[in-house]
Amino acid sequence: MTLSLPHVSAARIHAELLGGDYAFRLDHAVARYVSAVAPWWPSAVQGLHHNGGRLVAHLAARGLDQILDLGSGLPPHRGRQVHQIVDASRRGARGTRTVYVDRDPHAHTARRIHLVDQPNATSVLVDITDTEALFSDPAVRELDFRRPVAVLLHDVLPWLPDGDAAHLVTELRRRLPPGSVISLTHLLPSPPPYATTPLVRCYREAGIGLWPRNLTEITAWSGTWPTYAHGPHTGAGAVPVCALLLRAPGPGRFTRPAFWSSSRRGAFHGTAPSPRTPRVNSVPEEAIRAGAR
């Protein structure tokens, strides 16, 4: 029997694995389900989030002060948000701007609450696969596309089907000005002990699509843009995740993040805080199925 959980939210499950307090009972149940089937997954999610923040700091320190955070999800329960990382890295420099974009109304509302009295950041409710709606939104149009923009796709593309993921990256490459950067993280297919097939099955039983892709497929999206990659095959260890920076051709040099050094084999795990066990009482698979009825 396939689960059908229209009210389960990938954003809330993700926040739950990061230690947040946004999840409802079914979100808790699915979070426990996937964590039981793939015990390495919560730690991988923590590692991806941690490295995402370090990538933001790396980009901001190199002058990228306009951030378009696509599929931004819910605000983190602890730690700094993207606009706070940018402000800290730019040491209060004027002109920084962060636009968070998500199609989940819950994520959008929670983000707006967190952005009260934050004139340098805003949240937009848009489906990022609808690129016409995305780039015509007033908040996105307020970005200065005469200057470089950093686009974040951190743990976003593996939740999109092949066609949507390829279309989104292609449109970003077409629309972004010279010197812009696309920063992305992605789940890679892997056998045991980090088997991704059971993880994909669990999410799909909950009505959530998940598409791990190999590094060759992911780097193919870069087109003619120079690409900097880091993953299990480039020194990040065995956990099946990778990170890429795609840079639009343009003047100036761009440096590879120092924490991507091949000597740092724990780049995607071990550097992040230990994941918190979801708080809801243990819920077996049968209870999840019953809640779907």
C-alpha positions as semicolon CSV with decimal commas, in nm:
position;residue;x (nm);y (nm);z (nm)
1;M;0,000;0,000;0,000
2;T;0,134;0,344;-0,094
3;L;0,098;0,624;0,156
4;S;-0,094;0,933;0,059
5;L;-0,023;1,217;0,303
6;P;-0,123;1,545;0,139
7;H;-0,073;1,736;0,464
8;V;0,281;1,614;0,527
9;S;0,536;1,886;0,454
10;A;0,889;1,822;0,329
11;A;0,989;2,159;0,476
12;R;0,859;2,068;0,822
13;I;1,021;1,723;0,811
14;H;1,350;1,885;0,713
15;A;1,318;2,138;0,997
16;E;1,239;1,853;1,237
17;L;1,561;1,674;1,138
18;L;1,746;2,001;1,205
19;G;1,600;2,028;1,553
20;G;1,313;2,267;1,483
21;D;0,971;2,291;1,645
22;Y;0,750;2,334;1,339
23;A;0,645;1,975;1,268
24;F;0,293;1,836;1,313
25;R;0,224;1,481;1,430
26;L;0,242;1,322;1,084
27;D;0,560;1,516;1,005
28;H;0,709;1,377;1,329
29;A;0,602;1,028;1,227
30;V;0,757;1,049;0,881
31;A;1,076;1,199;1,028
32;R;1,102;0,898;1,261
33;Y;1,022;0,659;0,978
34;V;1,296;0,785;0,747
35;S;1,543;0,810;1,036
36;A;1,480;0,447;1,129
37;V;1,521;0,326;0,771
38;A;1,823;0,546;0,696
39;P;1,993;0,622;1,031
40;W;2,266;0,823;0,858
41;W;2,015;1,068;0,705
42;P;1,958;1,309;1,000
43;S;2,334;1,355;1,035
44;A;2,365;1,415;0,659
45;V;2,088;1,677;0,673
46;Q;2,269;1,847;0,962
47;G;2,595;1,838;0,769
48;L;2,439;1,983;0,455
49;H;2,282;2,265;0,654
50;H;2,608;2,339;0,832
51;N;2,808;2,347;0,510
52;G;2,538;2,558;0,344
53;G;2,597;2,827;0,603
54;R;2,972;2,811;0,547
55;L;2,919;2,847;0,173
56;V;2,705;3,159;0,230
57;A;2,982;3,310;0,443
58;H;3,238;3,220;0,175
59;L;3,034;3,390;-0,099
60;A;2,957;3,700;0,108
61;A;3,321;3,742;0,206
62;R;3,404;3,755;-0,165
63;G;3,170;4,044;-0,233
64;L;2,843;3,872;-0,317
65;D;2,595;4,079;-0,118
66;Q;2,275;3,991;-0,309
67;I;2,140;3,649;-0,212
68;L;1,846;3,468;-0,370
69;D;1,769;3,170;-0,145
70;L;1,545;2,933;-0,344
71;G;1,351;2,664;-0,161
72;S;1,460;2,832;0,161
73;G;1,231;2,628;0,387
74;L;1,163;2,713;0,749
75;P;1,392;2,937;0,957
76;P;1,649;2,737;1,154
77;H;1,565;2,658;1,516
78;R;1,917;2,753;1,619
79;G;2,200;2,930;1,444
80;R;2,191;3,224;1,207
81;Q;1,969;3,274;0,905
82;V;2,122;3,345;0,564
83;H;2,079;3,723;0,583
84;Q;2,244;3,725;0,926
85;I;2,542;3,529;0,792
86;V;2,571;3,773;0,502
87;D;2,555;4,077;0,730
88;A;2,818;3,931;0,962
89;S;3,048;3,840;0,672
90;R;3,007;4,183;0,516
91;R;3,060;4,345;0,861
92;G;2,754;4,563;0,838
93;A;2,824;4,695;0,488
94;R;2,525;4,873;0,338
95;G;2,339;4,738;0,037
96;T;2,315;4,370;0,133
97;R;1,990;4,206;0,025
98;T;1,852;3,856;0,084
99;V;1,535;3,723;-0,079
100;Y;1,398;3,396;0,057
101;V;1,168;3,202;-0,177
102;D;0,953;2,900;-0,099
103;R;0,621;2,758;-0,219
104;D;0,524;2,626;0,127
105;P;0,283;2,875;0,293
106;H;0,390;2,758;0,639
107;A;0,758;2,821;0,560
108;H;0,677;3,158;0,404
109;T;0,469;3,274;0,702
110;A;0,726;3,158;0,959
111;R;1,001;3,333;0,765
112;R;0,806;3,658;0,745
113;I;0,760;3,653;1,122
114;H;1,135;3,613;1,166
115;L;1,201;3,902;0,924
116;V;0,997;4,167;1,105
117;D;1,211;4,483;1,129
118;Q;1,466;4,336;0,886
119;P;1,473;4,581;0,593
120;N;1,755;4,396;0,416
121;A;1,565;4,067;0,383
122;T;1,223;3,952;0,264
123;S;1,028;3,632;0,196
124;V;0,842;3,545;-0,124
125;L;0,572;3,280;-0,171
126;V;0,646;3,138;-0,518
127;D;0,698;2,796;-0,673
128;I;1,062;2,814;-0,785
129;T;0,993;2,583;-1,081
130;D;0,772;2,860;-1,225
131;T;1,065;3,074;-1,332
132;E;0,848;3,338;-1,498
133;A;0,660;3,398;-1,174
134;L;0,986;3,386;-0,980
135;F;1,166;3,652;-1,182
136;S;0,861;3,873;-1,218
137;D;0,800;3,890;-0,842
138;P;0,854;4,249;-0,718
139;A;1,091;4,144;-0,439
140;V;1,312;3,950;-0,682
141;R;1,302;4,236;-0,931
142;E;1,434;4,468;-0,660
143;L;1,767;4,284;-0,679
144;D;2,017;4,472;-0,894
145;F;2,075;4,239;-1,189
146;R;2,349;4,468;-1,316
147;R;2,564;4,321;-1,039
148;P;2,641;3,960;-0,942
149;V;2,378;3,762;-0,752
150;A;2,441;3,451;-0,542
151;V;2,162;3,191;-0,580
152;L;2,133;2,924;-0,313
153;L;1,992;2,583;-0,403
154;H;2,091;2,408;-0,083
155;D;1,926;2,065;-0,057
156;V;1,660;2,172;-0,308
157;L;1,725;2,007;-0,646
158;P;1,702;1,643;-0,523
159;W;1,337;1,719;-0,436
160;L;1,261;1,820;-0,795
161;P;1,203;1,584;-1,090
162;D;1,470;1,578;-1,360
163;G;1,293;1,815;-1,597
164;D;1,213;2,075;-1,331
165;A;1,564;2,068;-1,184
166;A;1,734;2,103;-1,523
167;H;1,493;2,378;-1,632
168;L;1,551;2,579;-1,314
169;V;1,931;2,572;-1,339
170;T;1,918;2,649;-1,712
171;E;1,694;2,950;-1,653
172;L;1,916;3,074;-1,373
173;R;2,222;3,053;-1,598
174;R;2,034;3,240;-1,870
175;R;1,910;3,521;-1,646
176;L;2,191;3,584;-1,398
177;P;2,449;3,858;-1,468
178;P;2,826;3,798;-1,512
179;G;3,008;3,705;-1,194
180;S;2,698;3,546;-1,036
181;V;2,723;3,216;-0,852
182;I;2,484;2,924;-0,807
183;S;2,559;2,732;-0,487
184;L;2,395;2,391;-0,462
185;T;2,406;2,078;-0,252
186;H;2,267;1,745;-0,363
187;L;2,205;1,387;-0,255
188;L;2,393;1,119;-0,451
189;P;2,274;0,760;-0,508
190;S;2,463;0,520;-0,285
191;P;2,462;0,153;-0,177
192;P;2,479;0,037;0,188
193;P;2,577;0,144;0,447
194;Y;2,444;0,479;0,318
195;A;2,177;0,327;0,097
196;T;1,957;0,591;-0,065
197;T;1,702;0,357;-0,225
198;P;1,515;0,287;0,104
199;L;1,526;0,659;0,187
200;V;1,367;0,747;-0,147
201;R;1,101;0,481;-0,094
202;C;1,009;0,613;0,251
203;Y;0,966;0,969;0,130
204;R;0,765;0,859;-0,173
205;E;0,536;0,652;0,049
206;A;0,465;0,980;0,227
207;G;0,386;1,148;-0,105
208;I;0,718;1,332;-0,132
209;G;0,942;1,283;-0,435
210;L;1,317;1,250;-0,386
211;W;1,567;1,207;-0,672
212;P;1,932;1,132;-0,586
213;R;2,159;1,198;-0,885
214;N;2,520;1,116;-0,963
215;L;2,786;1,384;-0,991
216;T;2,800;1,355;-1,371
217;E;2,429;1,437;-1,402
218;I;2,457;1,729;-1,162
219;T;2,766;1,889;-1,316
220;A;2,603;1,862;-1,661
221;W;2,365;2,140;-1,552
222;S;2,655;2,387;-1,536
223;G;2,676;2,426;-1,915
224;T;2,968;2,657;-1,996
225;W;2,992;2,792;-1,641
226;P;3,309;2,705;-1,448
227;T;3,220;2,454;-1,177
228;Y;3,377;2,377;-0,842
229;A;3,267;2,044;-0,693
230;H;3,307;1,875;-0,357
231;G;3,166;1,537;-0,264
232;P;3,249;1,177;-0,179
233;H;3,465;1,151;-0,490
234;T;3,648;1,476;-0,416
235;G;3,739;1,430;-0,053
236;A;3,421;1,473;0,152
237;G;3,404;1,120;0,288
238;A;3,152;0,842;0,241
239;V;2,822;1,021;0,311
240;P;2,644;1,044;-0,028
241;V;2,614;1,422;-0,062
242;C;2,797;1,679;-0,271
243;A;2,826;2,055;-0,304
244;L;2,888;2,257;-0,619
245;L;2,956;2,620;-0,699
246;L;2,867;2,728;-1,054
247;R;3,005;3,069;-1,151
248;A;2,885;3,282;-1,441
249;P;3,173;3,376;-1,671
250;G;3,294;3,725;-1,593
251;P;3,580;3,934;-1,459
252;G;3,755;3,854;-1,135
253;R;3,888;3,539;-0,973
254;F;3,688;3,296;-0,767
255;T;3,851;3,079;-0,503
256;R;3,756;2,731;-0,394
257;P;3,638;2,722;-0,030
258;A;3,923;2,627;0,202
259;F;3,698;2,388;0,396
260;W;3,659;2,185;0,077
261;S;4,019;2,067;0,111
262;S;4,057;1,695;0,041
263;S;4,226;1,664;0,379
264;R;3,895;1,747;0,550
265;R;3,726;1,411;0,506
266;G;3,454;1,505;0,754
267;A;3,338;1,802;0,550
268;F;2,980;1,679;0,532
269;H;2,955;1,497;0,860
270;G;3,113;1,529;1,199
271;T;3,144;1,909;1,179
272;A;2,776;1,975;1,240
273;P;2,597;1,948;1,575
274;S;2,460;1,604;1,656
275;P;2,104;1,569;1,525
276;R;1,828;1,568;1,784
277;T;1,599;1,268;1,794
278;P;1,246;1,372;1,691
279;R;1,045;1,439;2,006
280;V;0,723;1,260;1,918
281;N;0,668;0,918;2,072
282;S;0,780;0,631;1,854
283;V;0,523;0,580;1,578
284;P;0,535;0,260;1,374
285;E;0,474;0,250;1,001
286;E;0,117;0,125;1,058
287;A;0,030;0,443;1,248
288;I;0,156;0,657;0,961
289;R;-0,055;0,458;0,719
290;A;-0,360;0,493;0,943
291;G;-0,314;0,869;0,961
292;A;-0,319;0,888;0,584
293;R;-0,671;0,749;0,560
